[in-house]
Amino acid sequence: MDRPALSEHFHFEFRDFDPESIALRIRRPDLTVITGADHVAAALNPQVWH
């Protein structure tokens, strides 16, 4: 089946936040993970999900 990937968005808030610690837990080959001082973003890797 060849179809576009579905898009989902989630937003989580934490009292204590260590972006790198969170990124290490969610990093996968099929995700692109980006960290900032106050956020972690994850998106489907377009080279895997086409």
KOLVEX-166413 format. One record per residue (C-alpha): x, y, z; residue number from 1. Coordinates in pm, whole numbers, plus 50000, padded with zeros to 5 digits. Example, Ala and Ser with C-alpha at 12.3 -4.5 7.8 and 13.67 -1.06 7.14 Angstrom:
% KOLVEX-166413
SITE    px    py    pz   k
SITE 51230 49550 50780   1
SITE 51367 49894 50714   2
//
This chain:
% KOLVEX-166413
SITE    px    py    pz   k
SITE 50000 50000 50000   1
SITE 50155 50331 49892   2
SITE 50000 50627 50072   3
SITE 50127 50937 50253   4
SITE 50208 50910 50624   5
SITE 49951 51040 50870   6
SITE 50042 51344 51076   7
SITE 49990 51347 51453   8
SITE 50086 51619 51699   9
SITE 50135 51583 52074  10
SITE 50228 51845 52331  11
SITE 50358 51749 52677  12
SITE 50457 51987 52955  13
SITE 50703 51905 53236  14
SITE 50801 52082 53557  15
SITE 51162 51963 53533  16
SITE 51289 51935 53180  17
SITE 51611 51793 53035  18
SITE 51572 51803 52654  19
SITE 51861 51563 52582  20
SITE 51729 51306 52829  21
SITE 51387 51314 52662  22
SITE 51541 51303 52312  23
SITE 51743 50993 52401  24
SITE 51424 50813 52502  25
SITE 51233 50892 52182  26
SITE 51512 50882 51921  27
SITE 51446 50615 51657  28
SITE 51576 50557 51302  29
SITE 51236 50650 51158  30
SITE 51212 50981 51350  31
SITE 51389 51314 51315  32
SITE 51440 51452 51667  33
SITE 51538 51815 51736  34
SITE 51606 51965 52078  35
SITE 51609 52324 52202  36
SITE 51644 52490 52541  37
SITE 51272 52451 52610  38
SITE 51147 52189 52366  39
SITE 51195 51854 52193  40
SITE 51042 51806 51850  41
SITE 51001 51474 51672  42
SITE 50879 51419 51318  43
SITE 50858 51121 51088  44
SITE 51177 51083 50888  45
SITE 51068 51143 50527  46
SITE 51340 50909 50394  47
SITE 51181 50620 50588  48
SITE 50813 50728 50574  49
SITE 50743 50806 50210  50
//
